[in-house]
Amino acid sequence: SRRWRQRIDSLRAAEPGKLWVLAVGVADYGSPKLNLELTTKDATDLVRTLKQTGGRYAAVESLLLVDRQASAEAIRRRGRAFLEAAQVGDQVVVFLAGHGLRDAKQDFYFGAYGINPKEPQKSGLSMEEIEGLVDGLKARRKLVLLDSCFSGLLDELPENGKQASTAGVTVRAGRALSFGLTMLGSPAQRQASQVEFH
């Protein structure tokens, strides 16, 4: 019908959305026992690569937080404020690279800068807080990438969520949390940290 042709034409004429990238990498934890090698580089390389290859998007907006910039509070506050500018037709990518830890209850926490390995719940980012970075955003397409120990141990899914594991990578899609959200996490044990926390 004419009405449907007009809708199709309007969709074709619509401009592509933007790509919004929040990249966090912590290599320098201020302690030789905690420091990592490539996590800051990985976050920096990801931003550079997406900017160079993001031709399908109207623009690539990025916020890079590394080392001392990447405290839990900074990730929550600056990261969320940055991503809230994303619109319905945009794509959001969140990348977190650093230590992953579990507390006494075996809950996962991302090791932000200033993490206390003995009490990760006080200075790390919980899975709920990571999900909170993208939950409720206008953007319908959201991808969260976790490059840290134990991030493959994603906690229980919403009732209508789905989880699958392929080649050691856990894929979690939780529609109950936020439409269009996909989470990728590293395997739990094969990437377990060699650092002993005392």
Residue pairs with C-beta under 8 A, 6 or more apart in sequence:
14 89
15 58
16 56
16 57
16 58
16 89
17 57
17 58
17 87
17 88
17 89
17 90
17 91
17 139
18 57
18 58
18 59
18 60
18 61
18 86
18 87
18 90
18 91
19 50
19 54
19 57
19 59
19 60
19 61
19 90
19 91
19 93
20 61
20 62
20 82
20 83
20 85
20 86
20 90
20 91
20 92
20 93
20 139
21 46
21 47
21 50
21 60
21 61
21 62
21 63
21 93
21 95
22 62
22 63
22 65
22 79
22 82
22 83
22 92
22 93
22 94
22 95
22 133
23 43
23 44
23 46
23 47
23 62
23 63
23 64
23 65
23 95
24 43
24 64
24 65
24 66
24 70
24 75
24 79
24 94
24 95
24 96
24 97
24 98
24 112
25 39
25 40
25 41
25 42
25 43
25 44
25 64
25 65
25 66
25 67
25 70
25 95
25 97
25 98
26 36
26 39
26 40
26 66
26 67
26 70
26 97
26 98
26 99
26 111
26 112
26 113
27 35
27 36
27 37
27 38
27 39
27 40
27 41
27 66
27 67
27 98
28 35
28 40
28 67
28 68
28 113
29 35
29 36
29 99
29 111
29 113
29 114
29 115
30 68
30 113
30 114
33 195
33 197
34 99
34 111
34 115
34 117
34 195
36 98
36 99
39 97
39 98
39 147
40 66
40 67
40 97
42 95
42 97
42 147
43 64
43 65
43 66
43 95
43 97
44 64
44 66
46 95
47 62
47 64
50 60
50 62
50 93
51 60
51 62
54 60
57 91
61 82
61 85
63 78
63 79
63 82
65 74
65 75
65 78
65 79
67 113
68 113
69 113
70 98
70 112
70 113
71 112
71 113
71 114
71 123
72 112
72 114
72 115
72 123
72 124
72 125
72 129
74 112
75 96
75 112
75 125
75 133
76 125
76 129
76 132
76 133
79 94
79 133
80 132
80 133
83 92
83 94
83 133
83 134
83 137
83 139
84 137
86 92
86 137
86 138
86 139
87 138
87 139
88 138
88 139
88 140
89 139
89 140
90 138
90 139
90 141
91 139
91 141
91 142
91 143
92 134
92 137
92 139
92 141
92 142
92 143
93 142
93 143
93 144
93 145
94 130
94 133
94 134
94 142
94 143
94 144
94 145
95 145
95 147
96 110
96 125
96 130
96 144
96 145
96 146
96 147
96 148
97 147
97 148
98 110
98 111
98 112
98 147
98 148
99 110
99 111
99 115
99 117
99 148
99 149
99 193
99 195
100 108
100 109
100 110
100 111
100 146
100 148
100 149
100 150
100 151
100 186
100 193
101 108
101 109
101 111
101 115
101 117
101 120
101 124
101 149
101 150
101 197
102 108
102 109
102 120
102 150
102 153
103 109
103 119
103 120
103 121
106 153
107 121
107 126
107 127
107 155
108 126
108 127
108 150
108 151
108 153
108 154
108 155
109 115
109 120
109 121
109 124
109 125
109 126
110 124
110 125
110 130
110 146
110 148
110 151
111 117
111 120
111 124
111 148
112 123
112 124
112 125
114 123
115 123
115 124
116 122
116 123
117 197
118 197
127 154
127 155
130 144
130 146
131 144
131 174
131 177
131 178
131 181
131 183
133 144
134 142
134 144
134 178
134 181
135 177
135 178
135 181
136 178
137 178
139 180
140 179
140 180
141 180
142 178
142 180
142 181
142 182
143 181
143 182
143 183
143 184
144 181
144 182
144 183
144 184
145 183
145 184
146 183
146 184
146 185
146 186
147 186
148 186
148 191
149 186
149 188
149 191
149 192
149 193
150 188
150 192
151 170
151 185
151 186
151 188
152 165
152 168
152 169
152 170
152 185
152 186
152 187
152 188
152 191
153 185
153 188
154 163
154 170
154 172
154 183
154 185
157 163
157 172
157 174
158 174
158 175
158 176
158 177
159 176
160 175
160 176
161 172
161 173
161 174
161 175
161 176
161 177
162 172
162 173
162 174
163 170
163 171
163 172
163 173
164 170
164 171
165 171
168 186
168 187
168 190
169 184
169 185
169 186
169 187
170 183
170 184
170 185
170 187
171 182
171 183
171 184
172 182
172 183
172 184
172 185
173 181
173 182
173 183
174 181
174 183
175 181
